């Protein structure tokens, strides 16, 4: 391809676009331009947020507690008395005694974290953490909870796991989510 022909092929689309824009019978006002710029800015910000914040928890009923302790208030509620958390725990755990411990507000706890896409809150009984502990995992997309409950005085070899009103036993203690 000759240099002249290459120049024509590469610049023709640019020249045609400029000519069409100049010949347009519609004139845009400064207000229209400002509105277009505002829309473009919002779209760019949303696109940027979607690509850079993939690891951040979604703005949901549970993610707002990440980095806080279960007893810390976020707005009007703490994790343990938030209606969405209480509903998720009640739906997961049929055993009323376990539900009471899991929703207890007074024991030692780790900061709430995100683990494998779920919001995780770990707590234990005061002065009895190793032998008596529990972990609440909530899927922020569905609002469903899975609860690990360990009570050495009942069964030192396994934990009780609750989900959707069902219970199963697994070996060991509840996973450590503090790291």
N, C-alpha and C positions, 0 to 999 in steps of 0.2 A: 504494500500500500504506500502510495506517495505521501510525502510530508503534507502537501496541500490537502489531499483527500482525508488524511488522518485528522488534521486540524478541523476540517468541516464536520466530520463525524462526531468529534468530541465536543465541539462548541455549539453545534446546531441546536441541541436540546436546551442549552442555557439561553441562547438568543431567543428561541421561540417562547420559552417560559416568560422571559422579561417582556417580550412584545405583547403577549396575551395579557399579562398583568397591566401593562400601560394602556391597552386598548379597552380594558374593561369599562363598561358603562356604569358599573356600581362604584360609588365612592364610599369609603368608609370614614366614619367620623372618629374623632379621638376617643369618644366614649366606647365605640365598637372595638377599637384597637385595645383599649384598656380591658374590656371584658374578655376579649380573646386572650390577651396576655395572662389575665387572672386564671382563666380556665386552663391554659397551658401550664401555668405554674403549679396548680393543684394536681393536674395529671402527672406532671414530672415528679412532684413530691410523693404522690402515691406509688408511682412505679419505683422510685428510689427506696421508699420504705419497704415495699414488698420484696426487694432484692437484698437489702442490707440487714433487715431485722428478722430473718428467717428463724434464728435461734431464740428470739424473744417470745415469751408467752403471749398468747392472744389476749386481746382486751376482753376478758370474760369474767364471770362471777368468781373464778378461782385464782386466776393468774395474778390478780391484784395483791395477793398475800405473799407472793414469792419474795424472799429476802426478809420477811417479817417472822416473828415467833407466833405460834398459834394463839397466844394470849394477847398479842398486840391488836389494838383497835385500828381498823382501816375504815374510816367513816364511822358508822354507827355500830359496827360489829367486829368481833374478833373471829378468827377461823372457826372456833368451836361453837359459836352461837350464830353464825351466818346461816340464814334459812336455806340457802342452796347447799351448803355443806351438811347441815343437819338432815335435809331430805335425802341427799346422796348416801349418807351413813345409814339412815333408817332403811333405805331400799336395799342396801347391801347386807346388813347384819340383822338376823332374826332374833338373836340372843340379846335380851334386854340388858343383862348385866354387862356384857361386852360393849354394847352401845353406850352405856353410862360411862364406862372407863374411857372409851374412845373420844367422847364429847366432853370429858372432864377438862376443866380449865386450869388446874393448879399444879400439875406435875412438871418436872424438867422436860425441856423440849429442844430440838435443833431448829435452826431457821428453816422455814418452808422453802423447798427447792423444786426445780423441774428435773425430773428423772425420766428418761426415755419418753418425753412428750407428755408426761403426766405430772400433775402438781402433787408433791409429796410432803406430808407432815408426820414427823416422828415424835413420840412422847413416851414417857414412862411414869411409873409410880414413884413418888418422892421417897428417897432413902431405900429404894428397892428396884433401881433401874435395870440392872442386869437380869434379874429373875422375872420382871413384870414390865413389858413394853408393848407398844403397838405402832403400826405404821398405816397411814391413810394415803392411798393413791387415788387421785381423781383425774379422769380423762376430761379435759376442759371442753372438748368438742361435743361429747355426749352427756356430760354431767354425771356419769356413772362412777361409783367408787368401788375400790377393792381394798379390803382391810386385812392386814396381817396382825395377829394377836398372839402374844407369847406369854404364858403364865407357867413358870417353872414348877410351882407347887401343884399344878394339875398334870402337866406332862413336860418333863425336862428335855425330851428328845425331839419334840416337834412343835410347830406353830399351827394355829388355826387360821385359815384364809377364808374370807367371806366375800362373796360377790353375788349380786342379784338375789339375795335371800338364801343362797346355797353356801354350804361350808365344806371345805376339804382340809385334810392335814398334810403338812409338808415337813420334811426334816429340818432341824436347826432353829435358829432364832430369826426374828425379822431382819431384813436387810438394813445395813447402815447407809443412810442417805446423807450423812453430814459432810461427805467429801465431794 
